[in-house]
Amino acid sequence: MIDLKNISQVYFIGAGGIGMSALVRYFHAKGCVVNGYDKTPTRLTREMEAEGIDIHFEDDLNQLNKDAQLVVYTPAIPADHKELNWYRDNNYTVVKRSDVLQAITASQQAICVSGTHGKTTISSMIAYLLRETGFGCQAFLGGIAANYDTNYWNTSDDWCVVEADEYDRSFLKLHPNISVVSSIDPDHLDIYGTVEEMEKAYFQFINSTKDVLFYKHGLKQASNFKVQKEYTYSAQNDSANFYAQNVTSKNGSYLFEVCIHGEVLGEAQLNMGGMHNVENAIVALSICHHLEIDMPKAMQALAGFKGVRRRFEYVVNNDKSVYIDDYAHHPEEVYQLIKSTNSLFRNKKVSVVFQPHLFSRTKDLADGFAKSLDEADEVILLDIYPARELPMEGVTSELIKDKMQNKNVHILSKDGVMEWVQRSKPEVLITAGAGDIDQIVEPLKNIINEY
């Protein structure tokens, strides 16, 4: 395991990634000299540059830091990257992001949040509640918390909240005192090969939990969990240890009673959409209860949670139009997103613009995507965002379209989407995906605000 104590200069290859950037900010906050490379400028890299972090966008040996004591890279970097190979060839300490998180979680009390979906919102809620109640934590998030406009903060060195990412088996390096499992649905089969192998990795992560496990009630894999102390949570199933009851919704917000072991602790308010987020709030509050945080204070704090950028984010919400942007890139996430929107806006037509992410995920989960997207009134598909992958023969957005029962579906370019929105003026618009679909959010917002 790497030793972070005497590190004063750190270089990042892939500095602009959402998970990587939290570590960039961590070292920067510690007073280290931090710089690095990323492929393209983004809103996030611009924010970090404004914070005083030097980032360049060419794979250029003349711009790397030869005094770096630690080089951190993302697995998404191609094998022929010149800077990465220079550091390796010259015997620098070169590690993955997960190696740094391993060292951090080994040195603190760690709350590690895993699951095919829900990780970012749950970890952000937990970290927010710990901060707002005065308990404190370090937070390493996979999204930008809207309350603080960052994915990293430190209000205590005793506890840390970390997303436990199953991609590349990264979460197996973590040292969880408290672990959360929101779901174990098939994903990243390009890494694991089979669903069974993916589940084995989850069991290995779960069974490394030192103190207590919180998992979603009803997980079919729960019989394989070997943790001494465990609790279940649910949105409304009173068979769980922790659940909500008497849930009501109004203007995109939820009111509900928080129940723990059958006891009503009080009423909470969540000012963001999606019943799945009520469930996320329940597990966050459950962890507060486990940590003996004052529950009235925690429930009061929840009402101030503004969500996470690109997680059921209201871009526009007025009497004329509703526009929601979301990171959803797995069939279950897409289904919950559309289902929640339909529930909140029952008498309005819901139109979804979806960008599939990865050829392998589209190939493996095309049936699930088709079924989930069928819940919308109208669907626009963008081309597949390849990320780290090369094209696969026969795998295009047409694969999803052909499997859908709803025939009100079209494949358009980003420019075509903007023209379509200008022409069609959808009542409720959703954009969803983990690729570069976020590039059209601001232009769409401007079009919709001109209706």
N, C-alpha and C positions, 0 to 999 in steps of 0.2 A: 504494500500500500504506500502511496506517495505521502511525503511529509510536507505540509503546507506552511509550517511555522516560519521558516526563514526565506520564503519566496518574496522577492521584491519586484521582479519583472516577469510579466506573463504575456505571451503572444497567442492570439486566437486565430485559427483558420476556420472560417465560417462564423465570424463574430456576430453576424446579424440574425442568426437563427433564434427563434423565440426562447428555446431552452439555453442555448449558448449565451445569449445576451444577459440572462440573469447572472451567470457566472462572471461575465465581463464586469457587470456592475458590482458584484461581490468583491472582486479583487480591487476594483477602482475605489470602492468605499473603504477598503483596508489600507489605502494609501500606496498601493503598488503602481508601478509604471505599466500601463495596459495599452496594447495596440494590437492591430490585426488586419486580416483580409476578409472581405466577403465579395460574392460574385456581383451583386448589384446594389445600388443605393436604395433604401426603403425608408419609410417613415421612422421605423425603429432605429436604423443606423444613423439617420439624421438627428434623432433625439439623443443618441449616445455621443455623437460628435459634439452636440451642444453642451453635453455634460463634461466635455474635455477629453474624450477618448478618441484617439487617432485611428481611423479605419480607412484603408484604401481598397480599390476595386479592380486592380490588375494583379494577375499572378506574376509578380515581379520580384526577383531576387534582390534587386537594389533597394526595395522598400521594407524588407523584413527586418526584425530586430535581432541582431547577432548577440546581444547581451541578455536575451531572454533566458531565464532559469527554468521555465516551464512552458511547454507548447501544448495547447489544447486544441483538438480538432474534432469535427463532426464526421460521423461515418458517411454522410452524404457527399463528402469531398471525393472527387475522382482519384483513382490510383495513380494517375500520371501528373498530379498537381506538383508543379516545380518547387514551390516553397515548402510543402510538406516533405517532399523527398530530400530537399537540401538539409532540413533539420535532422531527418533520420540518418542521412549519410554522414553527418557531422556529429553524431552521437549526442544529440540533445535529449533531454527528457521529454518525450512526446507521448501524450496520453489522450484518451477520449474524455468527453464530458462526464461520462458515468464514473470514471476513475476519481475525478474531483469530488463528485457527490458522494462517492464511497467514503472518502476521507472526512468529509464534512459530517455525514450521518454517523460515522464511527466516533466522532468527538463530541457529539451533542445528543440530547434526547430527541429522537426523530419521529415525526408523524409522516408516514409515507402513503400516498394515495394512489392506488392502482385501479385498473379497469379499462376495458376497451373504449368506453366513453364515460364522460362525467368528471374525469380527473381534474381538469383545469378549474371548473366551477367549484367543485368540492374543496380542493386545496385552497383556492382563493377565499372561499367563505370561511374555512377554518382559520386561515392566517389573519383574515380581516377581524374575525371575532376575538381571536387571541390578542390582537393589537388594540382593538377598541375597548376591550374590558380591562386592559392594563396587565394582562398575563404576560404578553409579549412573545415574540418569536423572530427567527429569521425565516424569510419566505423565498423559495425558489420556484417560480410559477411558469407554466407553459402558455400564459396569456397575460394581457395587460389589464390589471385590476383598475377599473374605472375610478374608484375612490381616490387612488393615489397616482394614477397614470404611470404605473411601473410594474415590472414583473419580479422585482427584488426589493426587499427592505429588511432592516434589522432593528428590532425593538427589544431583543434579549438574546444573549448568547447561550441560554440554557436549552431552549427548544428550537427546532427547525421544522418547517413544513415543506415537503418535497413531493413533486410528482414522480411516481414510480412508473417509468416508461417501459413498456414491454418490448418495444422495437429494439432489435439487436441484442435482446436479453439484458438490457442495461439494468433493469430493476433487481437483477440477481446479485448485484454488487452492493446494494444498500443494506443498512443496518437499522431496520424499523423497530422502534419501541412500541409504537401504535401503528397498525396498518389498516387501510380501508380497501375494500374490494367492491366496486360499483357494478361490475359486469365481467363476464368472461365469454364474450361472443367471438366468433372466428374473425381474425384479422391478422395482418402481417404473415400470411401463409408463404410469402416469398422468402421469409426468414426461417419459419418453423417447418414448412413442408406439409404438415398435417395439423388438424385441429387438436388431436391427441397430444402432439409434441408441444403445442402452445399451452395447453392446459397443464401439462407436466411442469412447465416453467412457472406458471402461476402458483401451483402447489408448492414449488420450491421456495418462491418468494414468500408466500403466506406462512409456511411452516418455519421461516426464519424469524418470525415476529417474536420479540422478547417478552412483551407484556400482554397486549390485548388486541384482538382483531374485531373490526366492525365490518359486516358485509351485508349486502342487500338481501332481504328476506326472499327465499324461493330459489336461490342459485342452485341449479341441479348438481353442481360439482361439490357442494358443501360437505358431502360425506368423506371427501378426501382431505379436508382441512385437519391438521394435527396441531391445534393451538389450545393451550390449557384454558384460556379465558377468551370468550368470544360473545359478541352481541349482534343481533340482526336489527335492521332498520327498514322502514317501508314508508311510502307516501301515505297510505291509509289502511293497510292491513293490520288489524289489531292482534294478529298472531305474532307479530314481530315484537322485539323488546322495546323498540322506539318507533313511534309512528305519529301521524297527524290525524286529527278528526275534526268534523264540522268545518270542512274547507269551503270557503266561499271566494268568489272572484269578482272584481269590479275594476274596470278601466285598466286592465292589464296587471293588477296587483292581486295578491292572495292574503286572506285572513284565515288562520287555523289555530286549533288548540294543539299544544305539544304534549304528547303522552309518553311517559316513561314507565315501563312495567305496569301499565294499566292506570297509572296515576296522572291526572292532568296537572301540569306544572304552570300553565298559563296560556295566554293567547299571544301569537306572534304574527307579524306582518312581513310579507316579502314583496318588494316593489319591483318584481321582474316577472316576465311571462314564463309559462311552461310548468305543468304539474310535476314534471321530472325535477324541476328546480325546487319545488316544495320538498321532494324526497331528498335532494341534495342538502337542503337546509336542515332537515331532520338529523342527518348523520353529523353535520357540523355542530349542531346544538348538543347532540349526544356525546361528542368528544369533549365539549365544554363541561358537560355534566360529569364525565369521567374524571376530568382534571380538577373538579371541585370549584369551578368558576361559578360565581353568583349567577343563577339562571335568569332571574328577572333582568339583570344587567345585560346578559347575552341576548335575550329575546328582544330587548329594546334596541340593542345595537344592530340586530339583523335588519330592522326597518330602514337603516341607513345604507345598507349594502347596495351599491349601484351596478353590480354585475361585473362582467369581464368583457372587454372589447371583443366583438365577434362571437359572443355567446348569447343568443336570443337578444341581440342588441337592437333596441328601437332606434333606427336612423331617422325615421319620420313617424310621428304618431299624433294625428290631429283629426278633426271632424271629417276632412275630405279624404285623407289617405293614410295608410299604414305601410311602413317599409321596415322589415326586419332583416338583419344580416346575421348569419350564423356560420360557424366553422364546420358544421356537420359534414362528415365525409365517410360515414359508415351507415349501412342501411337502417340500423336501429336508431341512430341519431337523427337521420332524415325523417324516419317515421314519427318519432317523438316530437320533432320540430313542427311538422305539418299537423299532427294530431292536436298539439297544444294550441297552435294558431287557429285551427278550425273551432276549437272549444271556446277560445277567447273572443272570436269574431264570427259568431254562428251564422249571421245573416249576410255575410259578405263573401264574394268570390275570392279564392286564394290562388294566386299564381306563383309558381316556383321557378327560379332560374338556378340550375344545378350544374356545377362543374365537377365531373368525376376526377378523382385523385389517384393516380397510378394505374398503369395498364394491368398489373397483376391483381390489384384489388378489384378492378372492374371485371376482369375475367372470372375471378373466384366468386364474386358476390353479385353478379349481374341480376340474378333472379330476385335477390333481396332488395336491390335498388329499385327494380321495376315495381315490385309490390308496394314499397314505401311511397314512391312517387305517384302511384295510382291514387293516393289519398288526396292529392291536390286537384283543383278544378282545371288548371292549365299548367303545362310544364314546358320550359325552355331548357334544352341541354346545350352546354358548351362542349367543345372538344375536350378530350381527356388531358389533364395536366400531368406531364410525365415525371416531374421531379427528377429523381435519380435514375430513372429507367429508360431503356430504349423501347421503341415501338414493338408490339407483338402482332403478328399476322392475324387478321380477323377481329382484333379487339379495338373497337371504336365506340363512340357514344351511340351509334346505331344498334349495338348489341343490347343496350338497355331499352332503347325505344322499341325495338322489335318484340321485346318480352312484356311490354306494358299493355294492360287492358284498356286504359284510358288512351284514346286516339288523339286527344287534343294536346299533342306534343310536337315540338319543332326543334330542330338543331340549328343554332345561330352562332355567329361570331359575337365578340364583345360589342363591336360597333352595331351589329344587327340587333342586339339586346336593347341598346340605348334607343335605337330608332323605333323598336317595337314598343317600348315603354312610353315613348313620346306619343306614339300613335294610339295605343290601346288604353292608356291611363288605368292600369289595374287598381282595383279597390284595395287589396292587400297583396303586397309584393314581398317575396322572400328571395334573398340570394344566399346560396349555401355552397360550401366547398372549402378545401384546405389549400388550394393552389393560389393562383394570382387573381382570382375573381374579386379580391378585395380592391383591385385597382379601379374597378368601375363603381364602387360604392359611392364615392363623393360625386362623380358625374350624375349618377342616378338620383342621388339626393337632390341635386340642383334641378334636374328635370322635374321631379315630383313636386318640389316646392313651387314650381311655376304653373302648376295645374290651375 
